[in-house]
Amino acid sequence: MVIESADDAEMQEAVTATLAAAGVSVEELRRQAAESRFVSERARRAWFVVSPFLASR
Amino acid sequence: MPPADLGTQARGFAQEVTTLLNATITDGVTFSAVIGRPSGALVLGRGVTKTNLDPQAVPLTLGRRDPSAWLWVAFVLGPDPEGEHLTVYKSGFALYVDPDRDQMMLHYDYEREPAHSYPPAHVQVHGVAQHLSDLSERRSGQRKDLQDFHFPVGRRRYRPSIEDVVKFSITEDLADARPRWRDAVLESRSRWEDRQLRAAVRRNPGPALDQLRRDGVIP
């Protein structure tokens, strides 16, 4: 299994790309997550993978 | 014996998941992961890279037929508060009709520290449940669809696992299965339950010590 290591800058880039692909902003996604009602499947999956890396935003 | 480093533990965890899937309802699936530094949080799934954090869905087929469905499997792992043991902070298992993951059938979600007030471990199902929807509308004036309900499915230690989703897919005839799938599920579930039990005892050793004393295992 391949495990890639990403520094903070690389991870923030990945987070930005994931949000862009889902078509949501961090603020929108946080709001949707708080209600656990996402506008799309992409947004739901985006929250799953980016939320651990949002602290610095 | 000291615990293995977290990268090694993550690799072992991923190997167990792929072994389970390829021994039951999938064919030749592999997983990858990205570990964020310095937090140590790790996203694990099929096709995960530094430039693509969203895991691909796994086709449910044993190789010869078109997939009957697609299973999205994703984990967010990280070190426990002591930095010793790999911990599941999030898990997601979703069944889709399509490979693009737009048409969801159901999803099991677990979040150790959810951002919402619903159960940390829950299942959501797409479909129609008229009585539930009618009741929600009568109560709040807002009609909720079936997929909006978060059905609780246990808590941190006793939530459904990937083994349960595999078995569900097989016993409900949503996927073909290999002949020895039961053995693979039992073996994998046994490891999962041992791991959960160890974690529960680490966090709350009193009842475990008490029971062992009562049973005469320790003085």
Interface residues (C-beta under 8 A of the other chain):
Chain A: M1 V2 I3 E4 S5 A6 D7 D8 E10 M11 E13 A14 V15 A17 T18 A21 R30 A33 A34 E35 S36 R37 E41 R42 R45 A46 F48 V49 V50 S51 P52 F53
Chain B: G7 A10 R11 A14 Q15 T18 T30 F31 S32 A33 V34 I35 G36 R37 P38 S39 A41 L42 V43 V48 T49 K50 T51 N52 L53 D54 P55 W72 A74 V76 G78 Y89 K90 G92 R101 D102 M104 D109 P114 A115 H116 Y118 D148 H150
